[in-house]
Amino acid sequence: MGVELDHILLQSLRKQDPDGFKTYSQMFYKSLCIRASLLLQDEREAKDLVQDVFVKFWQEKKFDAVQQSLGAYLTTMVKHAAL
């Protein structure tokens, strides 16, 4: 994803736009589930973990901490949650 799209998505999230939440979750869900499945070796558990990461990201307004890449930030959250 490009820097400009990241910026647009983050602006939408910072405005707490539910459509922004839906958009970013649809964009990243599959790749994050794959990453989590590789770490956990359990597809169902991986899907639950990714869902939990999305909820935490939204509820705790983690989007305010993103400096560069939204995808990289979410991937790091998934890795940490899987440990």
N, CA, C and O atoms as CSV, one atom per row, in Angstrom:
chain,resi,resn,atom,element,x,y,z
A,1,MET,N,N,0.862,-1.170,0.000
A,1,MET,CA,C,0.000,0.000,0.000
A,1,MET,C,C,0.903,1.226,0.000
A,1,MET,O,O,1.975,1.219,0.605
A,2,GLY,N,N,0.467,2.265,-0.675
A,2,GLY,CA,C,1.260,3.469,-0.781
A,2,GLY,C,C,1.120,4.384,0.415
A,2,GLY,O,O,0.197,4.268,1.220
A,3,VAL,N,N,2.073,5.300,0.502
A,3,VAL,CA,C,2.101,6.265,1.599
A,3,VAL,C,C,0.843,7.134,1.584
A,3,VAL,O,O,0.282,7.445,2.634
A,4,GLU,N,N,0.412,7.517,0.395
A,4,GLU,CA,C,-0.766,8.380,0.297
A,4,GLU,C,C,-2.029,7.666,0.785
A,4,GLU,O,O,-2.844,8.253,1.497
A,5,LEU,N,N,-2.183,6.403,0.399
A,5,LEU,CA,C,-3.353,5.646,0.850
A,5,LEU,C,C,-3.303,5.433,2.357
A,5,LEU,O,O,-4.327,5.523,3.034
A,6,ASP,N,N,-2.104,5.149,2.885
A,6,ASP,CA,C,-1.935,5.026,4.340
A,6,ASP,C,C,-2.409,6.308,5.029
A,6,ASP,O,O,-3.150,6.264,6.011
A,7,HIS,N,N,-1.972,7.433,4.501
A,7,HIS,CA,C,-2.334,8.726,5.083
A,7,HIS,C,C,-3.847,8.936,5.068
A,7,HIS,O,O,-4.418,9.374,6.067
A,8,ILE,N,N,-4.494,8.632,3.961
A,8,ILE,CA,C,-5.949,8.791,3.835
A,8,ILE,C,C,-6.671,7.887,4.833
A,8,ILE,O,O,-7.602,8.319,5.513
A,9,LEU,N,N,-6.232,6.628,4.915
A,9,LEU,CA,C,-6.855,5.691,5.857
A,9,LEU,C,C,-6.661,6.147,7.301
A,9,LEU,O,O,-7.598,6.097,8.098
A,10,LEU,N,N,-5.471,6.583,7.634
A,10,LEU,CA,C,-5.212,7.030,9.001
A,10,LEU,C,C,-6.045,8.258,9.350
A,10,LEU,O,O,-6.536,8.369,10.474
A,11,GLN,N,N,-6.210,9.167,8.419
A,11,GLN,CA,C,-7.060,10.341,8.658
A,11,GLN,C,C,-8.492,9.905,8.946
A,11,GLN,O,O,-9.143,10.430,9.848
A,12,SER,N,N,-8.969,8.946,8.172
A,12,SER,CA,C,-10.323,8.433,8.368
A,12,SER,C,C,-10.459,7.777,9.741
A,12,SER,O,O,-11.458,7.975,10.432
A,13,LEU,N,N,-9.457,6.999,10.130
A,13,LEU,CA,C,-9.489,6.336,11.435
A,13,LEU,C,C,-9.428,7.349,12.571
A,13,LEU,O,O,-10.124,7.205,13.577
A,14,ARG,N,N,-8.602,8.363,12.411
A,14,ARG,CA,C,-8.481,9.384,13.457
A,14,ARG,C,C,-9.774,10.165,13.650
A,14,ARG,O,O,-10.021,10.710,14.725
A,15,LYS,N,N,-10.592,10.218,12.614
A,15,LYS,CA,C,-11.913,10.851,12.721
A,15,LYS,C,C,-12.948,9.863,13.266
A,15,LYS,O,O,-14.131,10.182,13.391
A,16,GLN,N,N,-12.475,8.665,13.583
A,16,GLN,CA,C,-13.302,7.563,14.089
A,16,GLN,C,C,-14.442,7.234,13.131
A,16,GLN,O,O,-15.574,6.984,13.544
A,17,ASP,N,N,-14.118,7.241,11.863
A,17,ASP,CA,C,-15.056,6.911,10.796
A,17,ASP,C,C,-15.190,5.390,10.698
A,17,ASP,O,O,-14.213,4.710,10.382
A,18,PRO,N,N,-16.376,4.847,10.960
A,18,PRO,CA,C,-16.564,3.395,10.874
A,18,PRO,C,C,-16.241,2.840,9.489
A,18,PRO,O,O,-15.812,1.692,9.373
A,19,ASP,N,N,-16.439,3.631,8.446
A,19,ASP,CA,C,-16.097,3.171,7.102
A,19,ASP,C,C,-14.587,2.998,6.966
A,19,ASP,O,O,-14.123,2.095,6.269
A,20,GLY,N,N,-13.827,3.857,7.625
A,20,GLY,CA,C,-12.376,3.716,7.628
A,20,GLY,C,C,-11.958,2.423,8.303
A,20,GLY,O,O,-11.055,1.733,7.830
A,21,PHE,N,N,-12.611,2.095,9.404
A,21,PHE,CA,C,-12.346,0.837,10.110
A,21,PHE,C,C,-12.649,-0.344,9.201
A,21,PHE,O,O,-11.858,-1.283,9.109
A,22,LYS,N,N,-13.781,-0.298,8.537
A,22,LYS,CA,C,-14.184,-1.385,7.636
A,22,LYS,C,C,-13.190,-1.532,6.491
A,22,LYS,O,O,-12.806,-2.645,6.132
A,23,THR,N,N,-12.779,-0.410,5.923
A,23,THR,CA,C,-11.852,-0.439,4.795
A,23,THR,C,C,-10.515,-1.045,5.184
A,23,THR,O,O,-10.015,-1.943,4.506
A,24,TYR,N,N,-9.931,-0.555,6.280
A,24,TYR,CA,C,-8.610,-1.078,6.645
A,24,TYR,C,C,-8.690,-2.539,7.062
A,24,TYR,O,O,-7.777,-3.312,6.770
A,25,SER,N,N,-9.763,-2.932,7.739
A,25,SER,CA,C,-9.859,-4.327,8.155
A,25,SER,C,C,-10.010,-5.251,6.950
A,25,SER,O,O,-9.458,-6.351,6.941
A,26,GLN,N,N,-10.744,-4.819,5.946
A,26,GLN,CA,C,-10.886,-5.627,4.732
A,26,GLN,C,C,-9.563,-5.716,3.969
A,26,GLN,O,O,-9.247,-6.754,3.389
A,27,MET,N,N,-8.803,-4.640,3.972
A,27,MET,CA,C,-7.543,-4.614,3.238
A,27,MET,C,C,-6.485,-5.516,3.875
A,27,MET,O,O,-5.695,-6.136,3.163
A,28,PHE,N,N,-6.462,-5.596,5.175
A,28,PHE,CA,C,-5.373,-6.277,5.865
A,28,PHE,C,C,-5.742,-7.635,6.455
A,28,PHE,O,O,-4.850,-8.391,6.840
A,29,TYR,N,N,-7.012,-7.961,6.536
A,29,TYR,CA,C,-7.443,-9.163,7.239
A,29,TYR,C,C,-6.753,-10.432,6.720
A,29,TYR,O,O,-6.175,-11.190,7.500
A,30,LYS,N,N,-6.814,-10.653,5.430
A,30,LYS,CA,C,-6.288,-11.904,4.869
A,30,LYS,C,C,-4.780,-12.040,5.112
A,30,LYS,O,O,-4.318,-13.089,5.560
A,31,SER,N,N,-4.023,-11.000,4.824
A,31,SER,CA,C,-2.565,-11.096,4.990
A,31,SER,C,C,-2.180,-11.258,6.463
A,31,SER,O,O,-1.231,-11.972,6.784
A,32,LEU,N,N,-2.914,-10.598,7.351
A,32,LEU,CA,C,-2.626,-10.745,8.777
A,32,LEU,C,C,-2.992,-12.141,9.275
A,32,LEU,O,O,-2.296,-12.698,10.124
A,33,CYS,N,N,-4.069,-12.705,8.757
A,33,CYS,CA,C,-4.445,-14.075,9.132
A,33,CYS,C,C,-3.381,-15.078,8.678
A,33,CYS,O,O,-3.056,-16.018,9.402
A,34,ILE,N,N,-2.849,-14.870,7.486
A,34,ILE,CA,C,-1.783,-15.751,6.996
A,34,ILE,C,C,-0.569,-15.659,7.913
A,34,ILE,O,O,0.000,-16.678,8.306
A,35,ARG,N,N,-0.175,-14.435,8.250
A,35,ARG,CA,C,0.973,-14.226,9.135
A,35,ARG,C,C,0.728,-14.895,10.494
A,35,ARG,O,O,1.599,-15.593,11.014
A,36,ALA,N,N,-0.449,-14.677,11.054
A,36,ALA,CA,C,-0.776,-15.257,12.358
A,36,ALA,C,C,-0.832,-16.779,12.290
A,36,ALA,O,O,-0.403,-17.453,13.227
A,37,SER,N,N,-1.354,-17.331,11.195
A,37,SER,CA,C,-1.415,-18.790,11.033
A,37,SER,C,C,-0.017,-19.398,11.012
A,37,SER,O,O,0.215,-20.467,11.578
A,38,LEU,N,N,0.906,-18.711,10.357
A,38,LEU,CA,C,2.283,-19.205,10.315
A,38,LEU,C,C,2.909,-19.200,11.712
A,38,LEU,O,O,3.678,-20.094,12.063
A,39,LEU,N,N,2.571,-18.197,12.485
A,39,LEU,CA,C,3.128,-18.099,13.834
A,39,LEU,C,C,2.476,-19.074,14.806
A,39,LEU,O,O,3.152,-19.653,15.656
A,40,LEU,N,N,1.164,-19.255,14.682
A,40,LEU,CA,C,0.418,-20.055,15.658
A,40,LEU,C,C,0.179,-21.503,15.226
A,40,LEU,O,O,-0.102,-22.364,16.060
A,41,GLN,N,N,0.290,-21.765,13.935
A,41,GLN,CA,C,0.015,-23.103,13.389
A,41,GLN,C,C,-1.424,-23.547,13.664
A,41,GLN,O,O,-1.694,-24.738,13.821
A,42,ASP,N,N,-2.336,-22.586,13.721
A,42,ASP,CA,C,-3.751,-22.876,13.976
A,42,ASP,C,C,-4.584,-21.777,13.313
A,42,ASP,O,O,-4.582,-20.628,13.755
A,43,GLU,N,N,-5.294,-22.148,12.244
A,43,GLU,CA,C,-6.019,-21.155,11.454
A,43,GLU,C,C,-7.130,-20.464,12.249
A,43,GLU,O,O,-7.290,-19.246,12.166
A,44,ARG,N,N,-7.882,-21.226,13.005
A,44,ARG,CA,C,-8.980,-20.634,13.772
A,44,ARG,C,C,-8.452,-19.665,14.842
A,44,ARG,O,O,-8.976,-18.564,15.014
A,45,GLU,N,N,-7.425,-20.092,15.538
A,45,GLU,CA,C,-6.824,-19.233,16.557
A,45,GLU,C,C,-6.240,-17.971,15.916
A,45,GLU,O,O,-6.308,-16.885,16.493
A,46,ALA,N,N,-5.671,-18.121,14.729
A,46,ALA,CA,C,-5.098,-16.981,14.009
A,46,ALA,C,C,-6.180,-15.963,13.659
A,46,ALA,O,O,-5.973,-14.761,13.825
A,47,LYS,N,N,-7.315,-16.424,13.182
A,47,LYS,CA,C,-8.419,-15.523,12.837
A,47,LYS,C,C,-8.919,-14.783,14.074
A,47,LYS,O,O,-9.199,-13.586,14.014
A,48,ASP,N,N,-9.030,-15.485,15.178
A,48,ASP,CA,C,-9.450,-14.844,16.430
A,48,ASP,C,C,-8.432,-13.787,16.871
A,48,ASP,O,O,-8.804,-12.697,17.305
A,49,LEU,N,N,-7.162,-14.122,16.757
A,49,LEU,CA,C,-6.115,-13.192,17.157
A,49,LEU,C,C,-6.167,-11.924,16.303
A,49,LEU,O,O,-6.067,-10.817,16.833
A,50,VAL,N,N,-6.323,-12.077,14.995
A,50,VAL,CA,C,-6.387,-10.914,14.101
A,50,VAL,C,C,-7.606,-10.059,14.447
A,50,VAL,O,O,-7.518,-8.831,14.470
A,51,GLN,N,N,-8.717,-10.691,14.710
A,51,GLN,CA,C,-9.910,-9.937,15.102
A,51,GLN,C,C,-9.661,-9.161,16.391
A,51,GLN,O,O,-10.057,-8.002,16.513
A,52,ASP,N,N,-9.011,-9.800,17.339
A,52,ASP,CA,C,-8.680,-9.124,18.603
A,52,ASP,C,C,-7.749,-7.934,18.374
A,52,ASP,O,O,-7.894,-6.891,19.013
A,53,VAL,N,N,-6.796,-8.098,17.461
A,53,VAL,CA,C,-5.876,-7.002,17.140
A,53,VAL,C,C,-6.649,-5.833,16.535
A,53,VAL,O,O,-6.416,-4.683,16.908
A,54,PHE,N,N,-7.559,-6.108,15.613
A,54,PHE,CA,C,-8.357,-5.040,15.020
A,54,PHE,C,C,-9.171,-4.297,16.082
A,54,PHE,O,O,-9.234,-3.068,16.076
A,55,VAL,N,N,-9.779,-5.037,16.974
A,55,VAL,CA,C,-10.588,-4.418,18.029
A,55,VAL,C,C,-9.709,-3.553,18.924
A,55,VAL,O,O,-10.064,-2.417,19.239
A,56,LYS,N,N,-8.564,-4.087,19.333
A,56,LYS,CA,C,-7.649,-3.328,20.180
A,56,LYS,C,C,-7.163,-2.069,19.466
A,56,LYS,O,O,-7.106,-0.993,20.060
A,57,PHE,N,N,-6.815,-2.211,18.197
A,57,PHE,CA,C,-6.335,-1.081,17.401
A,57,PHE,C,C,-7.371,0.035,17.361
A,57,PHE,O,O,-7.032,1.214,17.458
A,58,TRP,N,N,-8.633,-0.347,17.218
A,58,TRP,CA,C,-9.730,0.638,17.134
A,58,TRP,C,C,-10.074,1.203,18.510
A,58,TRP,O,O,-10.125,2.422,18.678
A,59,GLN,N,N,-10.308,0.344,19.486
A,59,GLN,CA,C,-10.758,0.794,20.803
A,59,GLN,C,C,-9.699,1.609,21.543
A,59,GLN,O,O,-10.022,2.571,22.240
A,60,GLU,N,N,-8.443,1.222,21.389
A,60,GLU,CA,C,-7.364,1.924,22.092
A,60,GLU,C,C,-6.754,3.038,21.237
A,60,GLU,O,O,-5.753,3.650,21.610
A,61,LYS,N,N,-7.371,3.282,20.099
A,61,LYS,CA,C,-6.926,4.351,19.182
A,61,LYS,C,C,-5.436,4.248,18.868
A,61,LYS,O,O,-4.709,5.241,18.875
A,62,LYS,N,N,-5.006,3.026,18.595
A,62,LYS,CA,C,-3.601,2.785,18.264
A,62,LYS,C,C,-3.199,3.494,16.973
A,62,LYS,O,O,-2.012,3.705,16.726
A,63,PHE,N,N,-4.171,3.859,16.159
A,63,PHE,CA,C,-3.869,4.536,14.896
A,63,PHE,C,C,-3.157,5.864,15.129
A,63,PHE,O,O,-2.465,6.359,14.239
A,64,ASP,N,N,-3.320,6.444,16.319
A,64,ASP,CA,C,-2.614,7.688,16.636
A,64,ASP,C,C,-1.098,7.472,16.754
A,64,ASP,O,O,-0.322,8.419,16.630
A,65,ALA,N,N,-0.686,6.232,16.992
A,65,ALA,CA,C,0.736,5.928,17.159
A,65,ALA,C,C,1.424,5.580,15.833
A,65,ALA,O,O,2.652,5.511,15.780
A,66,VAL,N,N,0.659,5.363,14.777
A,66,VAL,CA,C,1.241,4.972,13.491
A,66,VAL,C,C,1.974,6.161,12.884
A,66,VAL,O,O,1.396,7.228,12.677
A,67,GLN,N,N,3.255,5.958,12.605
A,67,GLN,CA,C,4.070,7.019,12.024
A,67,GLN,C,C,4.258,6.832,10.524
A,67,GLN,O,O,4.310,7.817,9.787
A,68,GLN,N,N,4.357,5.614,10.066
A,68,GLN,CA,C,4.647,5.349,8.662
A,68,GLN,C,C,3.594,4.430,8.050
A,68,GLN,O,O,2.562,4.894,7.565
A,69,SER,N,N,3.857,3.147,8.075
A,69,SER,CA,C,3.043,2.154,7.383
A,69,SER,C,C,2.002,1.528,8.307
A,69,SER,O,O,2.333,0.953,9.344
A,70,LEU,N,N,0.765,1.650,7.915
A,70,LEU,CA,C,-0.328,1.032,8.675
A,70,LEU,C,C,-0.190,-0.486,8.669
A,70,LEU,O,O,-0.377,-1.140,9.695
A,71,GLY,N,N,0.137,-1.039,7.508
A,71,GLY,CA,C,0.297,-2.493,7.399
A,71,GLY,C,C,1.410,-3.019,8.287
A,71,GLY,O,O,1.251,-4.050,8.940
A,72,ALA,N,N,2.527,-2.321,8.315
A,72,ALA,CA,C,3.649,-2.742,9.158
A,72,ALA,C,C,3.277,-2.667,10.637
A,72,ALA,O,O,3.647,-3.541,11.421
A,73,TYR,N,N,2.554,-1.634,11.007
A,73,TYR,CA,C,2.142,-1.479,12.400
A,73,TYR,C,C,1.220,-2.633,12.812
A,73,TYR,O,O,1.394,-3.221,13.880
A,74,LEU,N,N,0.243,-2.951,11.964
A,74,LEU,CA,C,-0.680,-4.047,12.259
A,74,LEU,C,C,0.037,-5.390,12.295
A,74,LEU,O,O,-0.264,-6.238,13.135
A,75,THR,N,N,0.978,-5.583,11.390
A,75,THR,CA,C,1.751,-6.832,11.373
A,75,THR,C,C,2.535,-6.987,12.677
A,75,THR,O,O,2.608,-8.081,13.237
A,76,THR,N,N,3.111,-5.903,13.148
A,76,THR,CA,C,3.845,-5.948,14.416
A,76,THR,C,C,2.900,-6.266,15.571
A,76,THR,O,O,3.249,-7.040,16.463
A,77,MET,N,N,1.714,-5.677,15.558
A,77,MET,CA,C,0.729,-5.975,16.608
A,77,MET,C,C,0.383,-7.469,16.595
A,77,MET,O,O,0.280,-8.092,17.652
A,78,VAL,N,N,0.205,-8.035,15.414
A,78,VAL,CA,C,-0.126,-9.460,15.295
A,78,VAL,C,C,1.026,-10.313,15.822
A,78,VAL,O,O,0.804,-11.268,16.566
A,79,LYS,N,N,2.237,-9.972,15.443
A,79,LYS,CA,C,3.403,-10.744,15.922
A,79,LYS,C,C,3.482,-10.715,17.443
A,79,LYS,O,O,3.695,-11.749,18.076
A,80,HIS,N,N,3.313,-9.548,18.023
A,80,HIS,CA,C,3.384,-9.423,19.491
A,80,HIS,C,C,2.249,-10.171,20.171
A,80,HIS,O,O,2.445,-10.783,21.221
A,81,ALA,N,N,1.077,-10.125,19.583
A,81,ALA,CA,C,-0.076,-10.829,20.171
A,81,ALA,C,C,0.097,-12.335,20.094
A,81,ALA,O,O,-0.406,-13.066,20.947
A,82,ALA,N,N,0.805,-12.798,19.081
A,82,ALA,CA,C,0.992,-14.233,18.896
A,82,ALA,C,C,2.050,-14.825,19.823
A,82,ALA,O,O,2.111,-16.040,20.010
A,83,LEU,N,N,2.878,-13.963,20.398
A,83,LEU,CA,C,3.947,-14.467,21.280
A,83,LEU,C,C,3.430,-14.915,22.613
A,83,LEU,O,O,4.206,-15.361,23.458
